[in-house]
Amino acid sequence: MPLQEILTPRLGQALRPNIWDAVALILVIGAMVLIVYGGRQTTLPLSALDISPVSLDPSNLPVYALRTTMRMLLAIVCSIIFTFVYAALAAKSRRAEMVLIPLLDILQSVPILGFLTFTVVFFLNLFPGSVFGAELACVFAIFTSQAWNMTFSMYQSLRNVPKDLEEATQSFHLSGWQRFWRLDVPFAMPGLIWNTMMSMSGGWFFVVASEAITVGNTTITLPGIGSYVALAIEKQSLPAIGYAILTMLLVIIAYDQLLFRPVVAWADKFRFEQTASATAPSSWMLDLFRRTRALRALTYPFAAVNKAISNLHIALPTGLWKPATKGPPSRVVDAVWLALIAVSTLYAGWRAYSYLSATLSLADVFTAVGHGFVTLARVVVLIALATLIWVPVGVWIGLRPRLAERIQPLAQFLAAFPANLAFPVFVVVIVRYHLNPNIWLSPLMILGTQWYILFNVIAGASAFPTDLREAAGSFHLHGWRWWMKVILPGIFPYYITGAITASGGSWNASIVAEVASWGDTHLTATGLGAYIATATETGDFPRVVLGIATMCILVTLFNRLLWRPLYAFGERRLRLG
């Protein structure tokens, strides 16, 4: 019998839809309908926001949840693209790293209100009279709460690729392009996925500020859960707060089951170890897709294109990309590059000084710096407490994949819980018992950012090689020795990534945490966050710039004097392989 007659029935059977295709098709069509419906709302004129203002009617929450989720998913896509480009350049180019990593420290420290202050007008003028401009401003604000964490995670992974794997790529004569897609990206995938989940939750934390925008005389309220929460706080509606929390929980469970759980289960194959994982994570959504026939067949062309692109033998420029063979760097080029950086920095500083000196005095600078040191003290204390609590918990969870699956949606929900939703409790308790806002508003700063430490520690413990755990067991390492000799060195790079991001996130959260409102009751704590929030609300742009500049300088110095040396120590002494 001819080979074609044998293969044709089998090919037809492989492409014939089954019951799983029907289920998957319903889910895909439903998602497409929701996306099209939500996308149509962005094309409306800006006046439509005044015609149909945000309402506390709970029946509107499904539509608000859809609008908010679409903004966050679009922001996460932009963050992934940004991460791949930015982190690769920073990790692979020594000269680019001199600029990109300090710049990333600065970008991470710029509060979301700082971005909104200077981007809302730009996006509104880019699409005048259209809701689309306001939507882009909101998406960009959410992007700024997601991208930096993901970029730090991938940068850390690319800098800690095991040396034996690097030598294997050299022995196979892989080009820089092939090595990136065959080694760097797979190795970075587990940590990147966990940090993507954390970034998604971080977007929820700042969704109130991004959807209910007030900058000076410009006020824009986009329909969404964030603006719903802002209105509920203004109206002092506890039932509306409860409806918002329930909606957030349902949405987080939905995208955890439909998106993140399948991706975590899929990425388990990228774990770096010589022995198989004892318990692999699972996902009913991924199992559903694997059981389909026609739907999987539709993905074959995309898989073929992806394989062809990743196999391209592209020799990346060694002037930008670190070459495989190490050679002495060009001192002349380094000197020119450093001179260019110095000149650019001095020019930016001179422009900022010219702008600020026109309206502010030296006393204003001392005031901002004083507020900055108060916020710095809060950040240091809160990060230390979060480390003591969440590192042991994260290790315990990460070493138990089944438990991690159950904890994952709960951790995402807790990380997504906006500080604004805790305002009723904090404000009422502080006023009722005459407590000091400078102390008791501080926990709001760490409410959403402590989870960066937990998620990164879970990612590090989950990626910890099983063969090393078995080796530790064979050497009878237990108790304190196991913690100091085995697991803490293994998760150290992941912890530093989480701590850096949690530190920057705490500075960002100070904008929300140091100024709490519940109806007509307003509480303010002394600190740089309250300084910037007050200046933004009144449209005092010079003090906004001064506050942001002070925050950027303090965060950058803190990172350079503490986190970066620890980062280098982990890369030099605690690298696997």
C-alpha positions as CSV (number, residue, x, y, z in Angstrom):
1,M,0.0,0.0,0.0
2,P,1.4,3.5,-0.9
3,L,2.8,5.5,2.0
4,Q,0.5,8.4,1.1
5,E,-2.6,6.2,1.5
6,I,-1.4,5.1,5.0
7,L,-0.6,8.6,6.2
8,T,-3.7,10.4,4.9
9,P,-6.2,8.7,7.2
10,R,-3.9,9.2,10.2
11,L,-3.5,12.9,9.3
12,G,-7.2,13.3,8.9
13,Q,-7.8,11.6,12.3
14,A,-5.2,13.9,13.9
15,L,-7.0,17.0,12.6
16,R,-10.5,15.8,13.3
17,P,-12.0,17.8,16.2
18,N,-12.9,16.1,19.4
19,I,-15.0,17.0,22.5
20,W,-12.0,18.9,24.0
21,D,-11.8,21.1,20.9
22,A,-15.4,22.1,21.4
23,V,-14.8,23.1,25.0
24,A,-11.6,25.0,24.1
25,L,-13.4,26.7,21.2
26,I,-16.1,28.0,23.5
27,L,-13.5,29.5,25.8
28,V,-11.6,31.1,22.9
29,I,-14.7,32.5,21.3
30,G,-15.8,33.9,24.7
31,A,-12.5,35.6,25.3
32,M,-12.5,37.1,21.8
33,V,-16.1,38.5,22.3
34,L,-15.0,40.1,25.6
35,I,-11.9,41.6,24.0
36,V,-13.9,43.0,21.1
37,Y,-16.5,44.5,23.4
38,G,-14.0,46.0,25.7
39,G,-12.0,47.4,22.7
40,R,-15.0,49.1,21.3
41,Q,-15.4,51.2,24.5
42,T,-12.0,52.7,23.9
43,T,-13.0,54.3,20.6
44,L,-15.8,56.5,22.2
45,P,-15.4,60.2,22.5
46,L,-14.0,61.6,25.8
47,S,-17.3,63.2,26.5
48,A,-18.8,59.7,27.0
49,L,-17.1,59.5,30.3
50,D,-19.2,62.4,31.6
51,I,-22.4,61.1,30.1
52,S,-22.0,57.7,31.7
53,P,-20.1,58.3,35.0
54,V,-18.8,55.6,37.3
55,S,-21.6,54.2,39.4
56,L,-21.6,52.1,42.6
57,D,-24.3,49.8,41.2
58,P,-22.8,46.3,41.6
59,S,-24.4,45.3,38.3
60,N,-21.7,47.4,36.6
61,L,-18.8,45.5,38.1
62,P,-18.6,42.8,35.4
63,V,-18.0,45.5,32.8
64,Y,-15.6,47.4,35.0
65,A,-13.7,44.2,35.7
66,L,-13.4,43.5,32.0
67,R,-12.1,47.0,31.3
68,T,-9.6,46.9,34.1
69,T,-8.4,43.3,33.2
70,M,-7.9,44.3,29.5
71,R,-5.8,47.3,30.5
72,M,-3.6,45.1,32.8
73,L,-3.2,42.4,30.2
74,L,-2.2,45.0,27.6
75,A,0.3,46.5,30.0
76,I,1.7,43.0,30.8
77,V,2.3,42.3,27.1
78,C,4.1,45.6,26.8
79,S,6.1,44.8,29.9
80,I,7.2,41.4,28.5
81,I,8.4,43.0,25.3
82,F,10.3,45.7,27.3
83,T,11.8,43.0,29.6
84,F,13.2,40.9,26.8
85,V,14.9,43.8,25.1
86,Y,16.0,45.8,28.1
87,A,17.2,42.9,30.3
88,A,19.1,41.3,27.4
89,L,21.0,44.5,26.6
90,A,21.8,45.1,30.3
91,A,23.0,41.5,30.9
92,K,24.9,41.0,27.7
93,S,26.5,44.4,27.1
94,R,28.9,45.7,29.7
95,R,28.7,49.3,28.5
96,A,25.0,49.3,28.2
97,E,24.8,47.9,31.7
98,M,26.5,51.0,33.0
99,V,23.6,53.1,31.9
100,L,20.6,50.7,31.9
101,I,20.8,49.3,35.4
102,P,21.2,52.7,37.2
103,L,18.4,54.0,34.9
104,L,16.2,51.0,35.9
105,D,16.9,51.9,39.6
106,I,15.6,55.4,38.8
107,L,12.6,54.3,36.8
108,Q,11.6,51.9,39.6
109,S,11.8,54.7,42.1
110,V,9.7,57.1,40.2
111,P,6.2,56.9,41.7
112,I,3.2,56.2,39.6
113,L,1.9,59.7,40.2
114,G,5.1,61.1,38.9
115,F,4.6,59.3,35.6
116,L,0.9,60.3,35.5
117,T,1.8,64.0,36.1
118,F,3.8,64.2,32.9
119,T,2.1,61.6,30.7
120,V,-1.6,62.3,31.0
121,V,-1.5,65.5,29.0
122,F,0.8,63.9,26.4
123,F,-1.5,61.0,25.7
124,L,-4.6,63.2,25.7
125,N,-3.1,65.5,23.1
126,L,-1.9,62.4,21.1
127,F,-5.6,61.4,20.7
128,P,-7.6,64.6,21.3
129,G,-11.2,64.1,22.3
130,S,-11.0,60.3,22.4
131,V,-11.2,57.9,25.3
132,F,-8.3,56.0,23.7
133,G,-5.8,58.7,24.8
134,A,-6.9,58.4,28.5
135,E,-6.8,54.6,28.1
136,L,-3.2,54.7,26.9
137,A,-2.3,57.0,29.9
138,C,-3.8,54.4,32.2
139,V,-2.1,51.4,30.5
140,F,1.2,53.3,30.7
141,A,0.7,53.9,34.4
142,I,0.0,50.2,35.0
143,F,3.0,49.3,32.8
144,T,5.2,51.4,35.1
145,S,4.1,49.3,38.1
146,Q,4.8,46.0,36.3
147,A,7.8,46.3,34.0
148,W,10.7,47.0,36.4
149,N,10.1,43.9,38.5
150,M,10.1,41.6,35.5
151,T,13.1,43.2,34.0
152,F,15.1,42.8,37.2
153,S,14.1,39.1,37.3
154,M,15.2,38.4,33.8
155,Y,18.4,40.4,34.2
156,Q,19.2,38.4,37.4
157,S,18.6,35.1,35.6
158,L,20.7,36.0,32.5
159,R,23.6,37.0,34.8
160,N,23.4,33.7,36.7
161,V,23.3,31.1,33.9
162,P,25.4,28.1,35.0
163,K,28.9,28.1,33.6
164,D,28.7,24.5,32.4
165,L,25.6,25.4,30.2
166,E,27.5,28.4,28.8
167,E,30.4,26.1,27.9
168,A,27.9,23.7,26.3
169,T,26.6,26.4,24.0
170,Q,30.2,27.3,23.0
171,S,31.0,23.7,22.2
172,F,27.9,23.5,20.0
173,H,29.1,26.8,18.3
174,L,25.8,28.5,18.9
175,S,25.6,32.2,17.9
176,G,24.6,34.9,20.3
177,W,21.0,34.8,18.9
178,Q,20.7,31.0,19.2
179,R,22.2,31.0,22.7
180,F,19.7,33.7,23.8
181,W,16.6,31.6,22.7
182,R,17.9,28.1,23.5
183,L,19.6,28.8,26.8
184,D,19.1,32.3,28.3
185,V,15.3,32.5,27.8
186,P,14.5,28.9,29.0
187,F,16.7,29.4,32.1
188,A,15.1,32.7,32.9
189,M,11.5,31.4,32.3
190,P,10.6,30.0,35.8
191,G,11.6,33.2,37.6
192,L,10.2,35.4,35.0
193,I,6.8,33.7,35.1
194,W,6.5,34.1,38.9
195,N,7.5,37.7,38.6
196,T,5.0,38.3,35.8
197,M,2.3,37.0,38.2
198,M,3.6,39.4,40.9
199,S,3.7,42.3,38.4
200,M,0.1,41.6,37.4
201,S,-0.9,41.8,41.1
202,G,1.3,44.9,41.4
203,G,-0.8,46.5,38.7
204,W,-3.9,45.9,40.8
205,F,-2.2,47.6,43.8
206,F,-2.0,50.9,41.8
207,V,-5.1,50.5,39.8
208,V,-7.0,53.2,41.8
209,A,-4.4,55.8,41.0
210,S,-4.2,54.8,37.3
211,E,-8.0,54.8,36.7
212,A,-9.0,57.7,38.8
213,I,-6.5,60.3,37.7
214,T,-6.3,63.8,39.2
215,V,-3.4,66.0,38.2
216,G,-3.9,69.6,39.0
217,N,-7.0,70.8,37.2
218,T,-7.2,67.6,35.0
219,T,-9.5,64.9,36.3
220,I,-10.2,61.7,34.4
221,T,-12.2,58.8,35.7
222,L,-12.1,55.7,33.5
223,P,-14.7,52.9,34.1
224,G,-13.0,50.2,36.0
225,I,-12.6,48.5,39.4
226,G,-10.0,51.2,40.5
227,S,-12.3,54.1,39.8
228,Y,-15.1,52.1,41.5
229,V,-13.0,51.8,44.6
230,A,-12.1,55.5,44.5
231,L,-15.8,56.4,44.4
232,A,-16.6,54.0,47.2
233,I,-14.0,55.5,49.4
234,E,-15.3,59.0,48.6
235,K,-18.9,58.0,49.4
236,Q,-17.8,55.9,52.5
237,S,-19.7,52.9,51.1
238,L,-18.5,49.7,52.9
239,P,-20.9,47.4,50.8
240,A,-19.3,48.8,47.6
241,I,-15.8,48.1,49.0
242,G,-17.0,44.5,49.7
243,Y,-18.3,44.1,46.2
244,A,-15.0,45.4,44.8
245,I,-13.0,42.9,46.9
246,L,-15.2,40.0,45.8
247,T,-14.9,41.0,42.1
248,M,-11.1,41.3,42.4
249,L,-11.0,37.8,43.9
250,L,-13.1,36.3,41.1
251,V,-11.1,38.0,38.4
252,I,-7.7,36.9,39.9
253,I,-9.0,33.3,40.2
254,A,-10.1,33.4,36.6
255,Y,-6.9,34.6,35.1
256,D,-4.9,32.4,37.5
257,Q,-6.7,29.3,36.2
258,L,-6.9,30.3,32.6
259,L,-3.5,32.0,32.1
260,F,-0.9,31.7,34.9
261,R,-1.5,28.2,36.1
262,P,-1.1,26.7,32.6
263,V,2.1,28.8,32.0
264,V,3.6,27.7,35.3
265,A,2.9,24.0,34.5
266,W,4.3,24.5,31.0
267,A,7.5,26.2,32.2
268,D,8.3,23.4,34.7
269,K,10.3,21.7,31.8
270,F,12.8,24.6,31.9
271,R,13.9,23.8,35.5
272,F,17.7,23.4,35.7
273,E,18.4,20.0,37.2
274,Q,19.8,16.6,36.2
275,T,17.0,14.5,37.9
276,A,13.3,14.8,37.3
277,S,11.1,16.9,39.6
278,A,9.4,14.8,42.3
279,T,6.1,16.6,41.8
280,A,5.4,18.5,38.6
281,P,2.8,21.4,38.7
282,S,-0.4,20.6,36.8
283,S,-3.1,22.7,35.1
284,W,-6.5,21.6,33.9
285,M,-6.4,24.3,31.2
286,L,-3.1,23.0,29.9
287,D,-4.4,19.4,30.0
288,L,-7.5,20.5,28.0
289,F,-5.3,22.1,25.3
290,R,-3.1,19.1,25.1
291,R,-6.1,16.8,24.5
292,T,-7.5,18.9,21.7
293,R,-6.7,17.9,18.1
294,A,-7.8,20.7,15.7
295,L,-6.8,23.5,18.1
296,R,-3.3,22.1,18.5
297,A,-3.0,21.6,14.8
298,L,-3.6,25.3,14.3
299,T,-0.5,26.1,16.5
300,Y,1.9,24.0,14.4
301,P,2.6,26.8,11.9
302,F,3.4,29.2,14.7
303,A,5.7,26.6,16.4
304,A,7.5,26.1,13.1
305,V,8.0,29.8,12.6
306,N,9.2,30.2,16.2
307,K,11.7,27.3,15.7
308,A,13.0,28.8,12.5
309,I,13.5,32.2,14.0
310,S,15.3,30.8,17.1
311,N,17.6,28.7,14.9
312,L,18.8,31.7,12.8
313,H,22.6,31.8,13.0
314,I,22.8,35.6,13.7
315,A,26.2,36.9,14.8
316,L,25.3,39.8,17.1
317,P,27.7,42.8,17.2
318,T,30.4,42.1,19.7
319,G,30.7,45.9,20.3
320,L,27.3,45.7,22.1
321,W,27.0,42.0,23.0
322,K,29.5,40.3,25.3
323,P,31.6,38.0,23.1
324,A,31.9,34.3,24.0
325,T,35.7,34.6,24.1
326,K,36.8,37.1,26.8
327,G,39.3,39.7,25.7
328,P,40.7,42.9,27.2
329,P,38.1,45.8,26.9
330,S,39.0,48.8,24.9
331,R,40.0,51.5,27.4
332,V,39.6,54.3,24.8
333,V,36.0,53.2,24.1
334,D,35.3,52.9,27.8
335,A,36.7,56.4,28.4
336,V,34.6,57.9,25.6
337,W,31.5,56.0,26.8
338,L,31.9,57.1,30.4
339,A,32.5,60.7,29.3
340,L,29.3,60.6,27.3
341,I,27.4,59.3,30.3
342,A,28.9,62.0,32.6
343,V,28.1,64.8,30.1
344,S,24.5,63.6,29.7
345,T,24.1,63.3,33.5
346,L,25.4,66.8,34.1
347,Y,23.2,68.2,31.4
348,A,20.1,66.6,32.9
349,G,21.1,67.8,36.3
350,W,21.6,71.3,35.1
351,R,18.2,71.4,33.4
352,A,16.5,70.2,36.5
353,Y,18.4,72.7,38.6
354,S,17.4,75.5,36.2
355,Y,13.7,74.5,36.4
356,L,13.6,74.1,40.2
357,S,15.7,77.1,41.2
358,A,13.3,79.5,39.4
359,T,10.6,78.8,42.0
360,L,12.1,76.9,44.9
361,S,14.8,77.7,47.5
362,L,17.4,75.7,49.4
363,A,15.0,75.3,52.3
364,D,12.6,73.4,50.0
365,V,15.4,71.0,49.1
366,F,16.1,70.4,52.8
367,T,12.4,69.8,53.5
368,A,12.2,67.2,50.7
369,V,15.4,65.5,51.8
370,G,14.2,65.4,55.4
371,H,10.9,63.8,54.3
372,G,12.9,61.4,52.2
373,F,15.0,60.1,55.1
374,V,11.8,59.5,57.1
375,T,10.4,57.4,54.3
376,L,13.7,55.6,54.0
377,A,13.6,54.6,57.7
378,R,10.1,53.1,57.1
379,V,11.3,51.2,54.0
380,V,14.3,49.7,55.8
381,V,12.3,48.6,58.8
382,L,9.5,47.1,56.7
383,I,11.8,45.2,54.3
384,A,13.7,43.7,57.3
385,L,10.4,42.5,58.9
386,A,9.1,41.2,55.5
387,T,12.4,39.3,55.0
388,L,12.2,37.6,58.4
389,I,8.6,36.5,57.8
390,W,8.4,35.6,54.2
391,V,11.8,34.0,53.4
392,P,11.1,30.9,55.5
393,V,7.5,30.8,54.3
394,G,8.5,31.1,50.7
395,V,11.1,28.3,51.0
396,W,8.5,26.0,52.6
397,I,6.0,26.7,49.9
398,G,8.4,26.6,47.0
399,L,9.8,23.2,47.9
400,R,6.2,21.8,47.8
401,P,4.8,22.2,44.2
402,R,1.4,21.0,45.1
403,L,1.1,23.5,48.0
404,A,2.5,26.2,45.7
405,E,-0.4,25.5,43.3
406,R,-2.9,26.1,46.1
407,I,-1.2,29.1,47.5
408,Q,-0.6,30.8,44.1
409,P,-4.1,32.4,43.7
410,L,-4.2,33.4,47.3
411,A,-0.8,35.1,47.2
412,Q,-1.8,36.9,43.9
413,F,-5.0,38.1,45.6
414,L,-3.1,39.4,48.7
415,A,-0.5,41.0,46.5
416,A,-3.2,42.7,44.4
417,F,-5.1,44.0,47.4
418,P,-4.9,47.8,47.0
419,A,-3.9,49.8,50.0
420,N,-6.9,52.0,49.4
421,L,-9.2,49.1,50.4
422,A,-7.6,49.1,53.8
423,F,-8.2,52.8,54.4
424,P,-11.5,52.3,56.2
425,V,-10.0,50.0,58.9
426,F,-6.8,52.0,59.3
427,V,-8.4,55.5,59.3
428,V,-11.2,54.4,61.7
429,V,-8.8,52.7,64.1
430,I,-6.3,55.5,64.1
431,V,-9.0,58.2,64.7
432,R,-10.8,56.0,67.3
433,Y,-7.8,55.3,69.5
434,H,-5.9,58.5,68.7
435,L,-2.9,56.7,67.3
436,N,0.1,58.2,65.6
437,P,-0.3,58.2,61.7
438,N,3.4,58.3,61.3
439,I,3.6,54.8,62.8
440,W,0.3,53.2,62.0
441,L,0.0,54.2,58.4
442,S,3.4,52.6,57.7
443,P,2.1,49.0,57.3
444,L,0.2,50.2,54.2
445,M,3.5,50.7,52.4
446,I,4.5,47.0,52.7
447,L,0.9,45.7,52.2
448,G,1.4,45.1,48.5
449,T,5.2,45.1,48.1
450,Q,6.1,42.4,50.6
451,W,4.8,39.8,48.2
452,Y,7.7,40.6,45.8
453,I,10.0,38.9,48.3
454,L,7.6,35.9,48.8
455,F,7.1,35.3,45.1
456,N,10.8,35.5,44.3
457,V,11.7,33.2,47.1
458,I,9.0,30.7,46.0
459,A,10.4,31.0,42.5
460,G,13.9,30.3,43.7
461,A,12.9,27.4,45.9
462,S,10.8,25.9,43.1
463,A,13.7,26.2,40.7
464,F,16.2,24.8,43.2
465,P,17.7,21.6,41.6
466,T,16.3,18.3,43.0
467,D,19.7,16.7,42.6
468,L,21.3,19.3,45.0
469,R,18.5,18.6,47.5
470,E,19.3,14.9,47.3
471,A,23.0,15.6,47.7
472,A,22.3,17.7,50.8
473,G,20.3,14.8,52.2
474,S,23.1,12.3,51.5
475,F,25.5,14.5,53.4
476,H,23.0,14.6,56.3
477,L,22.7,18.4,56.3
478,H,19.7,19.4,58.4
479,G,18.4,22.3,60.5
480,W,20.4,25.4,60.7
481,R,23.3,23.9,58.5
482,W,20.8,23.1,55.7
483,W,19.5,26.7,55.7
484,M,23.0,28.3,55.7
485,K,24.8,25.8,53.4
486,V,22.1,24.8,51.0
487,I,18.8,26.7,50.5
488,L,19.8,30.3,51.4
489,P,22.7,30.3,49.0
490,G,20.5,28.7,46.4
491,I,17.7,31.2,46.6
492,F,19.9,34.2,47.4
493,P,19.9,35.8,43.8
494,Y,16.1,35.4,43.7
495,Y,15.7,37.0,47.1
496,I,17.9,40.0,46.1
497,T,15.7,40.5,43.0
498,G,12.6,40.4,45.2
499,A,14.1,42.7,47.8
500,I,15.2,45.3,45.3
501,T,11.8,45.4,43.7
502,A,10.0,45.3,47.1
503,S,12.2,48.2,48.2
504,G,11.4,50.3,45.1
505,G,7.7,49.2,45.4
506,S,7.6,50.4,49.0
507,W,8.8,53.8,47.9
508,N,6.1,53.9,45.3
509,A,3.5,52.7,47.8
510,S,4.4,55.6,50.1
511,I,2.5,57.9,47.7
512,V,-0.7,56.0,48.6
513,A,0.2,54.9,52.1
514,E,1.3,58.2,53.7
515,V,-2.0,59.9,52.7
516,A,-5.1,58.0,53.7
517,S,-8.7,59.2,53.3
518,W,-12.1,57.8,54.2
519,G,-14.9,60.2,53.3
520,D,-14.1,63.6,54.8
521,T,-11.5,62.2,57.1
522,H,-7.9,62.7,55.9
523,L,-4.8,61.4,57.6
524,T,-1.3,62.4,56.6
525,A,2.0,60.9,57.7
526,T,5.3,62.8,57.4
527,G,7.3,61.5,54.5
528,L,8.3,61.9,50.9
529,G,5.2,60.0,49.6
530,A,2.9,62.5,51.3
531,Y,5.0,65.4,50.0
532,I,4.7,64.2,46.4
533,A,1.0,63.3,46.7
534,T,0.1,66.7,48.1
535,A,2.1,68.5,45.4
536,T,0.5,66.4,42.7
537,E,-3.0,67.1,44.0
538,T,-2.4,70.8,44.1
539,G,-0.7,70.9,40.7
540,D,2.6,72.2,42.2
541,F,4.9,70.8,39.4
542,P,8.2,72.2,40.8
543,R,7.7,70.4,44.1
544,V,6.5,67.2,42.3
545,V,9.8,67.3,40.3
546,L,11.8,68.0,43.5
547,G,10.1,65.1,45.4
548,I,10.6,62.7,42.5
549,A,14.2,63.7,42.1
550,T,14.9,63.3,45.8
551,M,13.2,59.8,45.8
552,C,15.2,58.7,42.7
553,I,18.5,59.8,44.3
554,L,17.8,58.1,47.7
555,V,16.6,54.9,46.0
556,T,19.6,54.8,43.7
557,L,22.1,55.4,46.5
558,F,20.3,52.7,48.6
559,N,20.5,50.2,45.8
560,R,24.2,51.0,45.0
561,L,25.4,50.9,48.6
562,L,23.4,47.8,49.7
563,W,21.6,45.8,47.1
564,R,24.1,45.9,44.3
565,P,27.1,44.7,46.4
566,L,24.8,41.8,47.6
567,Y,23.8,41.2,44.0
568,A,27.4,41.0,42.9
569,F,28.3,38.7,45.8
570,G,25.5,36.3,44.9
571,E,26.6,36.3,41.2
572,R,30.2,35.7,42.1
573,R,30.0,33.3,45.0
574,L,26.5,31.7,44.9
575,R,26.1,30.8,41.2
576,L,24.9,27.3,40.3
577,G,27.2,25.5,38.0
